[in-house]
């Protein structure tokens, strides 16, 4: 993932806000 805050949470990735 490209670390998109709302989406990455569901994917189990770090919540790095990317716009």
N, C-alpha and C positions, 0 to 999 in steps of 0.2 A: 504493500500500500504506500501511498504518497503522504501518509500521516495527515489525514484530514480529520480533525478532532471528532466530529459526531460519528463518522463512519468507522474510524479505527477502534473506537471503544468496543464496537460489536465484533470487530475482527480480532480483538485481543491484543492490540498494539498500544504503545504509549500515546497518551493524549497530547500530541504536539500540534498545537493550533497552527494551521497552514492556510489562513484565509478562509 
